[in-house]
Amino acid sequence: MSKASQATTRTNTGRGPAEEFRAQLVQLFEGNEGFRTQVTDIADTLSAAVTAHKSGNLEQAEAGYRGILARLPNHPQALHMLGAIELQRGNVQPAIDTIRRAIQVHPGHPEAWVNLGAALRAINDNKEAMSAYQRAIKLKPDMILAYTELSRLLMEIGRYEAAVSYCEAAVAIDPGSMPARIQLAIAFRWAGRLQDAKRHWSEIIALAPNRAETYYVLGTQFRDLGQLPEALRCHNKALALKPDIPEFLCAKGATLIYLNRADDALGCFERAEALSPDMPDALTGIGWALRSLGRFEEADGYSHKVRALSPGDLRSYKHVFSEGKALEVEEELHLVELLERSDTGTDGRITAGFGLGRLLDKAGRYDEAFARYAAANALVREIWPRMADQFDKDGFSIRIEQLIEGFPDRSSVAPADFSNMSELPVFVVGMPRSGTTLVEQICASHSRVFGAGELGDIIRLDNVLNRPDVAGSVDKFHQTARQLAKDHIVKLYGDAKGACRVVDKMPDNVLHVGLVMRLFPRARIIWCSRDDRDTALSCYFQMFSPGAQHFSYDLADCGHRARLIDRLARHWMTLLPNRMIEMNYEALTADLEGQSRRLIEFLGLEWEPACLDFHLTERPVSTVSYWQVRQPLYQSSVGRWRNYEKHLGPLFEALNRHE
């Protein structure tokens, strides 16, 4: 602790907080015959404040703690709990200062050390945070929470095996601790020990099949892995066991948004808000769902409410960044302040970095914008090292070669005896940020087309068909493929709401076109192409969700992937001249009607003028382009790379390498 910080904890008597606290007690005792009554009153006030705190009523809890501190300024538990409230509100530096005061009064309080660790973690002071957690463990060697929180910190900085070790120690202390077991399963996953993680989740569920929290955490894990149906099943199980937990409702709402079910998600978030009116996750979620539904003005009100409740919570600004809106000068200055303050957590600095990059780009201050984007991407690579390192350039190159060699000619994508001949499926594929959401929105503006969003179903089908027990037997493969294809079409009909075409716009299905045409020979494939320089730059400038688009945090990786996707897509085009078309972004923006008519004709449908008014179509959009597709089409994004040309050496080098 700095000398300045130490000075603020001394009183004008020269005594430290602990001595001052004892002196205050003596003063109360000597000067007031009702000392016992006052002590009882303080204890009752503290108990009521803690109860309010646990129930989520932070204002009542804060009033109680401050009332105690008005009488006993160095009451350690009141200080500690007040610091915890500051931390919950995102006011990190006040939280650190207050909890440190509590620790000075009572250094042997392990819970305070754990909360101090959490606050220090929020400002990326990982070394001091680690020391705080280790101090808590030393004070209370059987404190499971200290082990699991230290494990979380170790995972954040990429020390996955060390995280596993601390979790294993916690489980050894208390084999029945579900939080420790759950954290161990998560640590196994991040350490790449997927079989251990799977085994451990099975053990957890077997030990506590009716523990709602287990299904809640498992649901978020499935969501992070992109396994959305599995995530939803876990959320539903958690809520069946405990229907009135706002955190569970918010988790389900987030998964529903990714499943393109924004109406249902809105209901979950609103129910969470009813249970906990000032819960930032619920308010942010309502805004998120409303934006996905195109109800932007209503959503703005919730963003302002979050900002008022928790000024340090940058989630309330994310829509500004996504929508490219101009900020008031005061708001922009606030973002810069948050970005540069020492107590802003790394996640917050990443959010602010991408956001300020977007705002500076809009203002035409391109050099400053690029500096903000580059710093934000560097931070992602720093704190999510495993995620940012998961894009293996060489491995991806080999995969593309294997796909091209595995489907060498038209006969390799010919119908088989397991094929399903439905014309219902339409697949929009390509690179992210290449216009896939725009193309889906144009299609979905037709009365006979349903836009299903990014389904991820084909990736799961591919995984099943590549299991050794399936792929190792021709008969088993054909039987399984036939059933999977049938089940998929049945599911699409259930989603279609009477439409005769259902669009799955998962861009990465470009890697599975060969399988798609074997399963669904009458499906239609729309490849979205765009100038690779603009596509790659747009990916680099986009703050994707954690766990998504691992390549996007490095310019060279963006270029490498864009070129290889182009190569693969052109190969598919040669094999599927009648089932696949290219929809070029530059051509679409130059001739919206001509290209849109071509698109609808390819779908085998009659033209409808509503397809030109795609920005007016009311339907959920859950991807990062939710705002853009509700605006009229402009050409301002074409050739955007030229504004940043002098910064793009690594990108150009990667693109030229694949010429």
N, C-alpha and C positions, 0 to 999 in steps of 0.2 A: 504494500500500500504506500502511496506517495506521502511525503511529509505534509503536503497541502490537505490531503484527505484525512490524515491523522489529526491535523489541527482542527478540522471541523467537528471532530468527535470529542474534543475537550471542552470543559465548561469554564466559566470565568473564575471558578474557585481553584482551577488547576487540577481538579480531580478527573480521572478517566470515567467512562460510562459506568463501569461496574461499581466503582467507589461512590459515584454520584447516586446510583440507584439505591445502594445500601443507605446512603445518607438521607435520601428522600423517605425511605421506610422509617428510619429512626425519627425523622422530623414529624412524620405522621403519628408515630407512637407517642412521642413526647408532648406534642401539641394538641392531641385530640383524644379525649377519653373514649370516643367511639371507634377506636382503631379497628377492633375486630369487625365492627359493622362495615367500615370502609373496605377492609380487605375482602369481606364477603361480597360486598357490592361490586368491587372490581372483578372478582372471580365470576360473578353472575353475568356481568357485562361482557367479559371475555367469552364465556360459554355461549351467550346469545349471538355474539358476533361471529364466532366460529361456525355455529349452526347456520346462520345466514350465509356465510361464505360457502359452506358446503352445498347449500341449496341454490347457489348461483346469484344470490342477491348481494352483489358487490357493494352497492351504495350503502345498504344498511350495515354490512360488515365493516366497511371503511369508517363509517360514523362511530361504530362501537370501538374500534381500535384507536381512533383519534381521541375519543373521549377518555380512554384509559391513559393515553400518552399526555393528555392535557394535565392529568394529575400526577402521573409517573412517567416523565419524558424518556426514561431509559428502561421501560418495561420490556424485557427481551422478547417475550412471545408476541406482544402487540406489535413491536417493531418488525419481527420476522413475518408475521401474517400481513401486515401492511405492505411490506416489500413484495410478498407473494401476489397481492392484488395488483401492484404496479406492474409486475411481470406479466400477469394475465392480460393486462390492458396494453401491453406492448411498450410500456414506458421503462425501458431496460435500465438506463443509467440511474434513475431514482430508485429502482428496485435494488440494484447493486449497492448503492450507498446505504439504503435503509437496512438491508439484510446484513451488511458488514457492521453496522452499528449494533444490531442484535447480537452478532457473534462476538463483538468486543465485550459486551456485557456478559454473555454466556457462551464462551468458546466451546463448551462441551455439548452443544446441541446439534446432533448429526443431521436432523431434518433441515436446519438452517443452512448447513454446508451443502446439502443436496440442491436446495433452491438457489444458493449462490452459484453452484456449478451450472445450473440451467440458465441463469442470467448471463454468466460469462460466456457460455456457449453461444448465446444469442448474438453477442458482439464478436464472435469468432476468436475469442481469447481462449483457444483450446488448451494451452499449457496450464493456465491458471484454473480453468474449469476441471481439468483432469486432477489437479492437485486438490481441489475442493471435494471432488467425489472420493478420492483416496483418503482424505482426512475423515470423511464421514464413515468410510469402511473401517478405518483404524479405531474410531470412537465406538462404532457399533458393528462388529464383524459379521453379525447375522442380519444386517439391514439389506434386504433384498433389493429395495428401490435404488440404493446407491450402486449396486452391481449392474442393474439393468440400465440405469441412466448412463453410467460410464461406458457400457457396451454400445449404447446409441451414439455417444460421442466418438468412440473408436471407429464405428462404421462410417460416420460422416467424414472422417479423415482418411478413410481407406484402409484402416488396420483391421481387416475382417477376422483374421484368425485370433487376434488378441480379443476382439469382441466376443468371439465364440468361447474363449477361455473364461472370461468373466461370467458369462451366462452359465457355463457348465459349473463354475464354482457356486453360483447362486442356487442352481438346481441341486447340487450336492448338499448345500446347507438345508434346503427345504424342498424335497422332491415333490411335495404337494403344491408348491407355489405355481399357480397358473401364469401369472405375469412373467415369472422367470422362464418357464417352459415356452411360452409364446415368444418371448424375446430371443430365446435360443433358436427356435425354428426360423425366425426372421434372420438372425445372424448366419445360420447355415445357408440360407438362400443367397445372401449377399456374398458369402465366402465362396460361392459356386458349388457348394456341396448339396446339390438338389435332392439327391436320394436321401441324405440325412434329414433334410428339411421335410420331405414328404413323409418319411417314417415318423418324425417327431410330431407333425401335425396329426397323424393318425393316432399316436399315443395320447395326445392332448384331448382329442375328441372322445377317445375311449375312456379316459379318466374322468372327464366331465362333459358328458353328452348334452347336458342341459345348461351349460354355462354360456350365457348370451355373449359375454365379452369375447369369448374365443371365436365365435362366428363373426363378430364385428371386425376383429383384427384380421382374420383369415379373408374376409371379404375385401378389405382394403389391399391385402397382398395380391389377391387374384386380380383386382382392378389394375394395380400397378404393373402386373404382368400382361395386361391386355386380355385376360380371360374373363370377359364381362358377364356372360351367363352364369358362370360359376360364382362370380362375385355377388351377383344379384340373389342367387340362391342362399348364400351365406347371410346377406343382409336381411332377407326375409325370415330366416331362421332366428337371427338375433332379435328381430322385432316381434316375432311370435312369442318369444320367451319374455322379453321386456319391451312392451309396445310404446312406452312413454319416455324413452331415453333420447334426448334431442341429438346427441352425437351419432346415434345409430341412424336416425332419420336423415341427418345431413350426409352420412356416408352413402346411404341408399340413393339419395337425391343426386349425388355426384355420379354414381354409376349409371343411373337412368339418363342423365344428360349425355354421357358417352354412348349410350344405347339409342340416342336420338329420340328419347321419350321425355321431352322437356315439360310437357303438360303434367305428366305424372311426377316428375322431379319437383316441379313447383309446389305440388300438394305436399310432398315430404318436407320441403324447406319451410313452408308456411306452418305446418303442424309443429315443426321444431321451434319456430319463432313463438308460437302460441304457448309452448311449454317454457321457453326461456327467451323473453322478449328482447334482451340486450345481447344475445349471443352473436358475435361477429360472424361465425361460420354460417348460421342460419340466414342472417341478413345478406351476407355476400352470396350465398346460394340462391336466394330469391332473385337478386339482381342478375346472376348468371343465367338462371332459367328464363327470366323475362327477356334478356337479350337474345337468347337462343330462339325465342318466339317472336323476335322483332319488336318487342314492346320497350323501346329504348328510353322513352321519357319516364315511364314508371320505374325502370331499373335505376335511372339516375338518382331518384329519391332515396333508394336503399344505399347506394354508394355514398351519398352525402351523410346518411345516418351512421354508417360504419365509420366514416371519417371523423364525425363529431364524437362518437363514443371512444374511438381508438385512433388518435391522430398518427400513431406510428405504424398502423396496419396498412401496408402498401397494396393489399389486395383490392382496396376500394378504388385504386387508380388503374387497375389492369384494363378496364374497358376503355379508358382514355387512350391507352397505348394501342390496343387492338383496333380502335376505331379511327385513330389518327386525328382525334379532336384537338382543337387548340385549347390550351389551358389559360386561365387568368395568370397574370404575372405573379401574383402571390402564391398561387398553387405551384407554378413552375419553380419558384424560389424555394418553396417548401420541399419539393422533391430533391432539389440539389442539396439542400441542408440535410435531408435524411440520408442521401447517398454519401455525404462526406462526414457525417457525425460518427464518432467512434463507437457509439452504442447501437448503431444500426446493424442488425444481424446480416450475415452473408446472403441469406435468401432475399432479404429486403434490398440489399445493394444490387443483387442480380436483377430484381424486378425494376428498380429505379433506373439501372443502367440501360436495360432494353427500352424502358419507357422514354427516358430522355433522348436516347438515340432516335426513337421514332419522332419525337417532337422536333428535334433539331433537323432531322431530315425534312420534315414538313416545312420548316422555316427556311430551307435552302442552305443551312449551315453544315455542309456535307463533311468537312474535315472533322469538326467537333462531333458530329453524329457518329462517324466511323470510330472515333476514339472511344466513345461511350459503348458502342456495340462490341468493339474488340475487348474492352475491359470486362464487360459482362460475360462474354463467352469464355474469357480466361478464368473468371471466377467459377463458372460452371465446371470447367475442367479441373479446377483446384479442389472443389468440395465434393464433386461427384466423380471421383477419378475412375471408379469401376465403370460407371455408366458411360463417361466420355471416352473411355478406352475400348469400349466394346465394339466399335466399328473397326473391323480388321480389313484393311485395304486389300491385302494379298488374298485373304480368305474369300472376300467378296468377289474378287476377280476370278478366282478358281470356280466359285459357285456359278457365275455367269457362263464361263466356258463349259461347265458340266451341263447346264441347261441347254445350251446351243447344241452340244454334242448328243445329248439325250433325246432331243427332238430335232433330228437333222433334216427331215423332209415332211411333205404333206401327209404321207402315210402314217407318220408317227403321231399325228393328232386326229386320225380318222376315228369315227364312231366305233365303239366296242359293244360287246353283248351286255355290258353293265351300264351303258349310257342311258340317260334320261332325255327324251326328245322335247321337253318343254321349251317354249319360246319366252317364258317369263323372265329369266335372268338377263340383266344387262350389267356389265362390269366397266367402270370408269377407272383407268389405271394410269400410272406414270410416276413422276417425281412429285413429292409434296410441293406446293406453291407453284404448280404448273397450270392451274386453272381447273382442277378436278371438281372443286365445289361449285364453281361457276357453271360448268357443263352439267353437273347434276341438277342445279337449280333451273336451268333452261329446260331440261328434260322433264323435271317434276312439275313445271308450270303447265304441262299438257294434262288434260283431264284423264287420260288413260295410263298415266305413268305415276308410280309411287317412288319417291326418293327415300331410301332406307338408311342413308348415311353410310358410315364405315362399319361394316358388319363384322369382319374378321372371321367369318364362318369358313371360308375356303382354306385359310391357314390352319384351322383346327382339323378340317377334313384331311388335309395333306399330312398332318402329324399322325392321325390315326392310321392312314394307309401306309405310312412308313414305319409303323411299329413292326419289330421283327416277327411277331406271331402272325401278322397279317401279310406283310411283304414276302415272307418266306414260303408262302403257299399260293399257287395260282388260283386254286378254287376258293380259298379263304379271301384272297384279294378281291376277286370278282364279286363274290357274295357280299363282302363288306362295302365295296364301292357302290354296288347297286342299291343297297339299303341306305347308305349315306346320301346318295344323290336323290333318292325318293324323299327321304326325310327333309332334305334341304328345300325341295320344291314345295312340300307340304307347309313348311315354315313360312316360305315366301308368300304363299297363297293366304296364309293367316294374317300376314302383315299388309297385304296388297290393298285391302279395302276396295276390292272390285276392279283394281287396275289390271291391265294386261301386260305391263312391263314393270319390273321392280329393279331399281338401280342400286347397286352396291358400289360405293365410290372409295373403297379401300385402295389407296394408291399402290401399296405393295403387292396387290394381286397380280401386278405385272410379272412377278416372279413365279406365278402359278398358272399362267395362261395355258400352258400345255396340259396340265391336269384339268383345268376348267373345260377345255374343248373335248377332252376324253369323257368327262362326266356329263357335260351339257353341250352337245354338238351344235345345237340351234341357238345357243346363247350369243349375245352380241358384245363385242369388246370395243370400247372407245379409248384410244390412247391419246392422252393430253400431252402435247409437246409444247416447248417454249424455248426461246433462246437460253442455252445453258448458263450463260453469264448472269442473266436475270434470275433464273430459277435458283442457282446456287447462292447468289447474293441474298435473295429473299429468304432462303432457308437459314442463312447465317444471321440474318437480322430478326428472325422469329424466335420468340421465347416459347418453345414447345413445352408440353407437360413433362415433368420428370419421368425418365424411363422411355421417352419417345424420341425417335429420330437422333440416334446417337452420333451420327455423322455430322450433324448440323453445327457443331461448336468449333469446327476447324474449316477454314476456307478451302484448303487443299482437299480435305475429305469430301466436302460438298461437290467440288469439281470432279473428283474421281468417281463418285457415285453417279452423278448426273450423266457423265459420258457412258458409263457402263449400262445404265438403264436405257439410254438411247439405243445403244447397240443391240441390247436384248429385244427391245420393242420393235426395232426394224426387222429383226429376225422373225419375230412372230408375224409381222405384216406380210412377209414373203410366203409364210405357210398358210395364212388365213385371208386370202384376198377378198373373200365374200362375207366374212364374219367379223372383220375388224377394220376400223377406220382410224385415221389420224385426225385429231381436232387440234389445230395449231392456235396457240393463244394470240399471236400477232395477227393471224388471218381473221380470227374471231372478232378481235377488237376493231379491225379495219372494215369488216363487212359482217355486222352482227346478223342481219336478216338472212343474207345468203348462206352463211355457215350454219345458222340455226335451222333453216329449212333443210339443208343437207343432213343435219343431225337427225331431225325428226323423220325424214325419209328413210334414213338408215334403220331406224327403229321399226319401220313398216307401218307407220301411222300417218293419218291425214294431218295436214298443217293446221295449227291453231294460233291465232294472233297473240294469245296470252303468253306464248313462249318468248315474245320480245319484251314483255313486261315482267320478266322474271323477278325483278327487284320488288315487285308488289305481291308476289306469291307468299301466302301465309302458311308456313310450315316450319317445324323445328330445324335449326341448323346448329350442330354442336361443335363444329370444327373452328379453328382460329379465324376462318374467313366469314364468320357469321355476320359481321357488319358489312363487309365489302359486297356480298352477294345481294344485299338489300339496297344497294346504290345503283343508279344508272351506270352503264358501262362507259368508261373513259380510257384513253390511250396513255395516261400519264405514267403507267407502270412499264410501258414498252421502252426498252433502252435505258432503264434506270441505272444500269451498271456504269454508264459513262460518267455519272456524277462522282463515282468513286474509283475511277480507272487507276489513279496513281497508287491506290492502296491494295490493288488486287493481284499483285505479282504471284503469290502462291496459287491463286485460283487459275490464272492464265497458264501457269506452268503445268498444273494438273490436267487442265483441258487439252493443252497441246500434246501432252504425253500420250493421249489416246486418240489423236487425229488419225 
